Amino acid sequence: MLPRWIPASLLLALAPVAALAFETVDRLPYPSDGRFPAWPADPAGPWTIFAYGGAMYDSNLFRVQTGGESDTVARVGFGGRTLNRIVGRQRLLLDGYGEYNDYNDFNEIDHFAYGLRADWLWELGNQLDGTVRYARRKRLGDFGELRTPERTMVSEEAVIVDGNYRFSPNWRIFAGAEHARDKRDNDELEWLNRTSLRGGLRYRTPLANEIGIEVVGTRGEARVDVPAVGGGEVSFVDDYDQTEVAATLAYVLGAQLRINGRVGQLERSYDNLPARDFSGVSYRALVEWLPTTRLIFSLEGYRVPRSLADVTATHVITEGGALGVSWAATFKLVFSARYIYEDLVYKGDPDAIRLGLGDREDTVQTWRFGAGWEIQRHLQIGLGYDYGERTSNLPGSGYDYELVMLNVRWEF
């Protein structure tokens, strides 16, 4: 399991290129969460329920270059979490949420989104432990990637089994398997599947610092869209094999420096499209510096090829990073700012092929500002502002947008 201090930002390197709409307010690090050393986290109980609601103004809803339409969306959501001991050392974690999004003008975009997760945290004696996980999510597809004003829902599902064997106080062998799939709900293609096996060796110190080596092998399916005679695209699936050998590091230097990341050599080869193969260095890293107990500076970097249900390409090579700062002025008041930069190379974008451009290449920049106020214990109000701009060598694919959002969350 990842150390508690690692935020979701490191994991979002594997999420869709465009961020979730309310992410700026959803990721505000409230002091009661324990992110700031000035205050300990609230003790976690055996169960938690929560409800939230908010509104957001989007200046360019469909992410078009000119003549963009603005709209206001309201959302209402609920969820819960429980962690209970079943028998002996066996524990069960259940986590989930559901939310309804209502658009003021474009009612055809209204939708219900949800996320579910169930983890069996197993232990056998003092040397064997691991997780069996099932997760499912349904969300609205990214208009900037799909390049269509129609509502497209994306479903994602995964089953993960992993385990660790501690053969000495500081050394662990680990292994795991994962089967994941995703699809667009209104697409003629069926689920796109991928199956991964991983294994490796880790050395962990008594302070929970860790270094290791990991090998991952994947067999997957990627979407292929090619221009059709007379316009439009023809879609089919191509299989690929992917291997990665990586070094991993999780390190905490006192209360002021936190480092987590991995770097490796990744090879991806397609069965029928060798021109789209990938071979190169992949990495994901996060560094957090805490000059005071109320201030956190973060620096992220990542480079990884991804196959996503949102994009009309075989895969996207994403290379970028982020710089952020979070400041807890008081126990009740927190501020954040974040700058994100990404270079995206689309292998096999059908519009780029049609125009003879070779690979489609985009640059995305995003500026985010947030403020949160915890009026009383577990009652939070968040405000956020986003500005994003995208440039592309594919005509008509660039755009800019502004988001202004408000969110209220209650937890019990």
Protein Blocks (a to p, Z undefined) as FASTA:
>chain_A
ZZfklcfklmmmmmcfbacfklmmmmpccfklopamkbccddddfbdcdddddddddfbl
nopabhpacdddddddddddddddfbhjbccdddddddddddfklmmlgccddddddddd
ddehjkbgcddddddddddddfklnopabdcddddddddddddddfbfkbccdddddddd
dddfkbcbdcddddddddddddddfkopacdddddddddddddddddehiajdddddddd
dddddddddddehjlbccdddddddddddfklmmlgccdddddddddddfbfkbccdddd
dddddddfkbccfbdcdddddddddddfblmbccdddddddddddehiaklmmnonopad
dddddddddddddfbghiacdddddddddddfbehiaccdddddddddddZZ
